[in-house]
């Protein structure tokens, strides 16, 4: 329990810092510039909602579809870890190895799977006795495809998704279902407006990879130069020898 409390304190500190940074950023534009902003995308953090409400009077708040799917991916991985721990404590070596082997197969999109992961996913139905991991994966895929539907169809599909999730008897999924039910209107707004910060997420990931590549640089200016070089867009043609 102490660990949980510690994690909550860290999360609260991080959220408070994030709000301070966002508030500082939103104070920089002039009043007319802030009034011209119509949509703000981001994850489901409450502090983003409050900052947008305080500084951007005409902006609508949109949950990013990537983060909506990541809620389900996180819950799915928690299901896998719970089942893995149960198999490990029961000395079920076959189930333990199976749970470890499906980690990346269940989290990736079906179209991005390797041949080996595709084979692993095909055997997922029999991985655990009650099929909890397989049903969790199905719900993840249903949610992912739901976000691409027209808003009218998505509304009907979301009701079916919430019903299936709430009656799944999988603790992690039932908990997520409560969150999804609370944010249902926001999810439908995301589908209706069709905006996403996926491009920013891609840049953010590229910056993280660059930071790992730049380990050992003696000055932060070198790191900043590398980020600008990799994220600026224009192709860099290296010199080649003339035949």
C-alpha positions in Angstrom: 0.0 0.0 0.0 2.9 2.4 0.8 4.2 1.9 -2.8 0.8 2.8 -4.2 0.7 6.0 -2.1 4.2 6.9 -3.2 3.2 6.4 -6.8 0.2 8.7 -6.3 2.4 11.4 -4.8 4.7 11.2 -7.7 1.8 11.4 -10.2 0.3 14.4 -8.4 3.6 16.2 -8.4 4.1 15.5 -12.1 0.5 16.7 -12.9 1.1 19.9 -10.9 4.3 20.6 -12.7 2.7 19.8 -16.1 -0.1 22.3 -15.4 2.4 25.0 -14.4 4.3 24.5 -17.7 1.1 24.5 -19.8 -0.2 27.6 -18.0 3.1 29.4 -18.6 3.0 28.4 -22.3 -0.6 29.6 -22.8 0.1 33.0 -21.2 2.6 33.8 -23.9 0.2 34.5 -26.9 -1.8 37.7 -27.1 -5.5 37.6 -26.1 -6.6 37.6 -29.7 -4.3 34.7 -30.5 -5.7 32.7 -27.6 -9.2 33.5 -28.7 -8.5 32.2 -32.2 -7.6 28.7 -31.0 -10.6 26.3 -31.5 -9.4 22.8 -30.6 -6.8 21.4 -28.2 -5.9 17.8 -28.3 -4.1 15.8 -25.6 -4.5 12.9 -23.2 -7.2 12.7 -20.6 -5.4 14.5 -17.8 -7.8 16.8 -15.8 -5.2 19.5 -15.5 -5.2 20.0 -19.3 -8.9 20.5 -19.1 -8.6 23.2 -16.4 -5.8 25.0 -18.2 -7.7 25.0 -21.5 -10.8 26.3 -19.7 -8.8 29.1 -18.0 -6.8 30.4 -20.9 -8.6 29.4 -24.1 -12.2 30.5 -23.9 -13.2 29.4 -27.4 -11.3 26.1 -27.6 -12.9 22.7 -27.5 -11.1 19.9 -25.7 -10.4 16.7 -27.7 -9.0 13.5 -26.3 -6.3 12.1 -28.6 -7.3 8.8 -30.1 -3.8 7.4 -29.5 -4.2 7.9 -25.7 -7.7 6.5 -25.7 -6.3 3.2 -27.2 -3.4 3.4 -24.8 -5.9 3.2 -21.8 -7.0 -0.2 -23.2 -3.4 -1.3 -24.0 -2.4 -0.6 -20.4 -5.3 -2.5 -19.0 -4.6 -5.4 -21.4 -1.0 -5.6 -20.2 -2.1 -5.5 -16.6 -4.4 -8.5 -17.4 -1.4 -10.3 -18.9 0.9 -9.6 -16.0 -1.8 -10.8 -13.5 -2.3 -14.1 -15.4 1.5 -14.5 -15.7 2.0 -14.1 -12.0 -0.8 -16.5 -11.3 0.8 -19.1 -13.6 4.2 -18.5 -12.1 2.9 -18.9 -8.5 1.1 -22.1 -9.6 4.4 -23.5 -11.1 2.6 -23.7 -14.5 5.7 -23.4 -16.7 3.8 -23.7 -20.0 1.3 -20.9 -19.1 4.1 -18.8 -17.8 6.1 -19.0 -21.0 2.9 -18.4 -23.0 2.1 -15.3 -21.1 5.6 -13.9 -21.6 5.5 -14.8 -25.3 2.3 -12.9 -26.1 3.4 -9.5 -24.6 4.2 -7.7 -27.8 1.7 -9.7 -29.9 -1.3 -8.4 -28.0 -0.1 -4.8 -27.8 0.8 -4.2 -31.4 -1.8 -3.7 -34.2 -2.6 -6.9 -36.1 -1.2 -5.4 -39.4 2.2 -4.7 -37.7 2.8 -8.2 -36.4 5.8 -10.3 -37.4 5.1 -13.8 -38.6 6.1 -15.3 -35.3 3.8 -12.8 -33.4 1.0 -13.6 -35.7 1.3 -17.3 -34.9 1.4 -16.5 -31.2 -1.7 -14.4 -31.5 -3.5 -17.2 -33.3 -3.0 -19.4 -30.3 -4.1 -16.7 -27.8 -7.6 -18.1 -27.3 -6.1 -21.1 -25.3 -3.5 -19.2 -23.4 -5.5 -19.0 -20.1 -8.4 -21.2 -19.0 -11.1 -18.5 -18.9 -9.9 -16.7 -22.1 -9.5 -13.4 -20.2 -6.4 -12.3 -22.2 -8.0 -13.2 -25.5 -11.3 -11.3 -24.7 -9.3 -8.4 -23.5 -7.4 -8.3 -26.8 -10.7 -8.4 -28.6 -12.0 -5.4 -26.7 -8.8 -3.5 -27.4 -9.2 -4.1 -31.1 -12.9 -3.2 -31.0 -12.1 0.1 -29.3 -9.3 0.8 -31.8 -11.6 0.3 -34.8 -14.5 2.1 -33.1 -12.5 5.3 -33.2 -12.4 5.2 -37.0 -16.2 4.9 -37.5 -18.6 7.7 -38.4 -19.9 9.3 -35.2 -23.4 7.9 -35.5 -22.1 4.3 -35.9 -19.4 4.9 -33.2 -22.0 6.0 -30.7 -24.0 2.7 -31.1 -20.7 0.7 -31.1 -19.5 2.4 -28.0 -22.7 1.4 -26.1 -22.1 -2.2 -27.2 -18.4 -1.9 -26.2 -19.2 -0.6 -22.7 -21.8 -3.4 -22.2 -19.3 -6.1 -23.2 -16.5 -4.5 -21.1 -18.7 -4.0 -18.0 -19.9 -7.7 -18.2 -16.5 -9.2 -18.9 -15.7 -10.1 -15.3 -12.1 -9.1 -15.9 -11.2 -6.6 -13.1 -8.8 -4.5 -15.1 -11.3 -4.1 -18.0 -14.3 -3.4 -15.7 -12.2 -0.6 -14.1 -11.4 0.9 -17.5 -15.0 0.6 -18.5 -16.0 3.0 -15.7 -13.4 5.6 -17.0 -14.7 5.1 -20.6 -18.3 5.6 -19.5 -17.3 8.9 -17.7 -15.5 10.1 -20.8 -17.9 8.8 -23.4 -18.9 12.3 -24.6 -15.3 13.3 -25.0 -14.5 10.1 -27.0 -17.4 10.8 -29.3 -16.2 14.4 -29.7 -12.8 13.0 -30.7 -14.4 10.9 -33.4 -16.7 13.8 -34.6 -13.9 16.4 -34.9 -11.3 14.0 -36.2 -8.3 15.8 -34.7 -5.3 14.1 -33.3 -1.8 15.0 -32.0 -0.3 11.9 -33.5 2.3 13.9 -35.4 3.5 15.5 -32.2 3.6 12.1 -30.6 5.8 10.9 -33.5 8.1 13.9 -33.1 8.3 13.3 -29.3 9.2 9.7 -29.9 11.9 10.7 -32.4 13.3 13.1 -29.9 13.5 10.4 -27.2 15.3 8.1 -29.6 17.7 11.0 -30.5 18.4 11.6 -26.8 19.3 7.9 -26.4 21.5 8.1 -29.5 23.2 11.3 -28.2 24.3 9.7 -24.9 27.8 10.9 -24.2 27.5 14.4 -25.9 29.4 16.9 -23.8 27.1 19.8 -24.3 23.3 20.1 -24.6 23.7 22.3 -27.6 25.0 19.3 -29.6 21.9 17.4 -28.6 19.7 20.3 -29.7 21.5 20.5 -33.0 21.0 16.7 -33.5 17.2 17.0 -32.8 16.9 19.9 -35.2 18.8 17.9 -37.9 16.6 14.8 -37.5 13.2 16.5 -37.0 13.5 19.5 -39.4 12.3 17.6 -42.5 14.6 18.4 -45.4 16.5 15.3 -46.6 20.3 15.3 -46.0 22.3 13.9 -48.9 25.6 12.6 -47.8 28.6 13.0 -50.2 29.2 9.9 -52.3 32.1 8.9 -54.4 32.0 9.5 -58.1 32.4 6.3 -60.1 
